[in-house]
Amino acid sequence: MTLPSVTGETIVTPAQGRGASIRVSTIVGGLLRALVLALVAVVLLVVLLTITGQRTGDALIALVNGAVGSWYAITSATLVRAVPLALAGLAVSLAFRAGILNIGAEGQLLAGAAAATFASLAAPQLGVFVIPLLLAAGCVAGAAWAGIAAFLRQKLGVLEVISTIMLNYVAFHTVGYLVRGPLQESTHVFPQSFNIDPRAQLPLIIPGTRLHLGFALAVVIGIALWWWLRDRAGGFRLRAVGANARAAASAGRIDVARTTTVAFLASGAIAGLAGAAQLSGVTYSLYETISPGYGYTAIAVALLARLNPLGVLGAAVMFGALEAGANAMQRDAGVPEVLVSVVEALLILLVLAADRWRTRSVRMAEAST
Amino acid sequence: MVGGADATQPALSLVGITRRFGCVTALDDATMHVQPGTVHALLGENGAGKTTLMRVAFGLVQPDAGAIVRSGQTLRFASPSAALAAGMGMVHQHFTLVPAMTVAENVALGGRGRFSLKEWAARVHEIGARTGLVLDPLARVSELSVGAQQRCEIVKALARDVRVLILDEPTAVLAPSEAQELLRWVKHFALAGHAVVLITHKLRDALAVAANVTVLRLGKSVLNAAVSDTNEAQLAAAMLGSAPLQGTGVLKNETAVEDLVAPINASAPLVGVSLAAITAPVSLSDAINGTGRLKREPGRVVLRLNNATVRDKQNVVRVNRASLEVHAGEIVGVAAVEGAGQRELLRLLSGRLVQSDGDVQLPAHIGFVPEDRHNDAMLLDRSLVENVALRDAGSREGRMPWDALQRATRTILNELQVRAGGADVEARTLSGGNQQKLILGRELALQPEALVIENPTRGLDFRAAGAVVDALRTARAGGTAVVVYSSDLDEVLSLADRVVVMHAGQLSDVAADREIIGRAMLGA
């Protein structure tokens, strides 16, 4: 696993960290990066389309229209798809920053969605106040699901890479059981749950679109995490443990077990929230394929953002756009969606390679002075 | 040049070797001649190019200019396997063994064809019988002591019929008794007709066994001489590039060279205490009462152990009912051979380990500089500021005071003369000596009540070592209680106001006499 080497942005340059100028230039730099990446993605796609003999022009037009072609495409296709990617991406980046290879965002997301379905049953009693309850239930379930892996890691030294992947399967099949058993819709025909009470559905934040409250949650959590990691002692502890746990314990006298466990649980909670938000904001019912691999794509999103929470928000929107566009491309131009998956994978490889190359050239420059 | 004039042909000649890395010239017209049947010492500060020169001789680095001549033939080693085939062997400073494999498998590594454990085990036995480097061929390397691992490295080289053996800082990782044994073996091995190149920065090691010596400075071979024609002072001056120090020509053999050269750094702002060492290098007899240390009344007790016992995870007693008091303003030296429990003792004293039994009283602030700084003290991929911020990170609340930490980092860089490209560069861009100075500066900032430091100058060159020693003495002058362990007994003796000895988990006070301490370390 080469993932831990991608430890993200060298956080602060404290000398100028307070100045507004550095923040502006950071944001401009991030936007430029995103723009370059989007261009690279289009170029890669054109190459792939040409190689596979598709009608390149039609496909591209369908893709762009589907992703950003209209106000509705932007808000209801791209941004709606970005929500679970952003939340799960934040979950992954938080864990990776602490040196925990949580590959289980998928399972934690499913646990969160299932718990939220249960919680929605309280709608008749609680009215709209069922929403905070089901979001909290999603967080708790996600944290608990991650907690199994955290416990195994802490007490028995089980590698979390293995346990979280395994727990993804357990979660998937548990949802399969639930939607054929206790939570199945009333006709008992389809393997899916009842539709949740309208009072348990997340409010839309832009009328006339499908963009729901989950988007605002993702943005708030992303900004809060970024600030916490950068400016708070707890955030620094988490990053120090991720950078070198032995030194963090010896030189920093940090309680490594506590720090990693808390980070693991928090990561699970955010992934669980992603599931709850997807259920109550988009699908309104639970089924096995409620997540087409959001938890795995989230790893890509986190790496593309170099584990920076603000970057995760941007990368999630970009992936959301690609997937919305891919969907439209298949529908309108008959081009298989998987081509876009290939582009996504290539983008990540490029970013990782570019990071390596940049670090090495910086080191060589410093060594030769 | 010494070698060329000799009647016999050199076993290995390196002539005019030049090698640049980017715009850095690592080797600049370096020349040396190694005679068969002798030990040849290669001396120089850290970064002088010793290891690079030997990597050229071993085919790991290609020279930009110059020639390698072996027994009259000019050779070009495209790779280490070519060098091996030509009878060159190299034991690297950092071991290149596979820990999970057995000794025999490690020795066989790199060979071709079918691997027969039986044959290689017999070969390891045979080499052991012939050279005295006895090893259990079926033992796993991960279970060997450091000394045995080094023997394994040497056996690995010998299994390839080496005629020129290069040893890179072989004594750095060894306890003093093991080091002596190794040096005796090296001399013996050379007498059997082989040539040995010994890379070291310990002058005494070099003078003890070598017939000839080459000194590198900034990649140039500044001195090639027979050991009988030179002395410690001349060699030290050649290594440092300064004129021979006045009045040091008659250095007593016991004097740690580190003491001799520490004052080079006397212009550093933190210095002051050790200036005395310039005018009167410490010989052992006056080491106890002499000018090198402060005579002062011991201050209040800062660290106190009372019958403290430490057990490891397997419930083996590592520290057995140890009692110790360390006072403000004194340096207590811990002498021990590797594995005597001193590691656990130091961690107990620095609050990094909790006793299983007994009483331990520690102050709130204890600086700790562990020997394995990369793993235990630093965030290599992080900025110097974040490395400084690491101190006390465990108990910090609220916001990170980045502005103040930035200033604190700059202060450390200035006061300890850490050479770095600024406070925001990654810690891994610093050299080993500068990393050590940064960590020491971090741990000494804000005057901690106590400081525990392990092998303070291991792997450092003279200047960096001098700066570290000065910083320790300054801390003592400021009232810090200092505990220092070094695997180099001379370093313990030159630094400490008093010495305690650890042997098999038992801690005992001893008179600061080299002989007595040496015997106590071995439990005699």
Contacts between the chains, C-beta under 8 A, distances in Angstrom:
chain1	res1	chain2	res2	distance
A	7	B	381	6.1
A	10	B	382	7.2
A	10	B	383	6.3
A	10	B	424	8.0
A	10	B	426	7.6
A	11	B	386	7.7
A	12	B	402	5.7
A	13	B	383	8.0
A	13	B	424	5.5
A	14	B	385	5.7
A	14	B	402	3.1
A	14	B	403	6.2
A	14	B	405	6.4
A	14	B	406	4.6
A	14	B	424	7.9
A	15	B	403	8.0
A	15	B	406	5.4
A	15	B	423	7.3
A	15	B	424	6.9
A	17	B	402	5.5
A	17	B	403	7.9
A	18	B	403	7.0
A	230	B	400	8.0
A	231	B	399	5.5
A	231	B	400	5.9
A	231	B	402	7.9
A	232	B	398	7.1
A	232	B	399	6.3
A	232	B	400	6.7
A	233	B	393	6.9
A	233	B	396	3.9
A	233	B	397	5.7
A	233	B	398	6.1
A	233	B	399	7.2
A	233	B	400	5.8
A	235	B	400	7.8
A	236	B	386	7.5
A	236	B	389	6.4
A	236	B	393	6.0
A	236	B	396	7.6
A	236	B	400	5.3
A	237	B	393	5.5
A	237	B	394	7.1
A	237	B	396	7.9
A	239	B	386	8.0
A	240	B	379	6.3
A	240	B	382	7.9
A	240	B	386	7.5
A	240	B	390	5.8
A	240	B	393	5.8
A	243	B	379	4.2
A	243	B	381	6.0
A	243	B	382	5.5
A	244	B	375	7.2
A	244	B	378	7.0
A	244	B	379	5.1
A	244	B	380	7.1
A	246	B	375	5.1
A	246	B	376	5.5
A	247	B	375	6.8
A	247	B	376	5.7
A	247	B	377	5.5
A	247	B	378	5.6
A	247	B	379	6.1
A	247	B	390	6.8
A	248	B	379	7.9
A	248	B	390	7.0
A	248	B	393	7.2
A	250	B	352	5.7
A	250	B	368	7.0
A	250	B	370	6.2
A	250	B	376	4.5
A	250	B	377	6.6
A	251	B	368	7.2
A	251	B	370	8.0
A	251	B	376	6.8
A	251	B	377	4.7
A	251	B	378	7.5
A	251	B	390	5.1
A	251	B	391	6.6
A	251	B	439	7.7
A	251	B	442	7.9
A	252	B	390	4.4
A	252	B	391	6.8
A	252	B	392	7.3
A	252	B	393	3.8
A	252	B	394	5.4
A	253	B	351	7.8
A	253	B	352	7.8
A	253	B	392	7.1
A	253	B	393	7.4
A	253	B	394	3.8
A	253	B	395	6.9
A	254	B	393	5.6
A	254	B	394	4.2
A	255	B	394	6.5
A	363	B	426	7.6
A	363	B	428	7.5
A	363	B	429	6.5
A	364	B	22	6.8
A	366	B	421	5.7
A	366	B	425	6.4
A	366	B	426	8.0
A	366	B	429	4.5
A	367	B	21	7.9
A	367	B	22	7.3
A	367	B	24	7.6
A	367	B	429	7.0
A	368	B	21	7.4
A	368	B	22	3.9
A	368	B	23	5.3
A	368	B	24	5.7
A	369	B	421	6.6
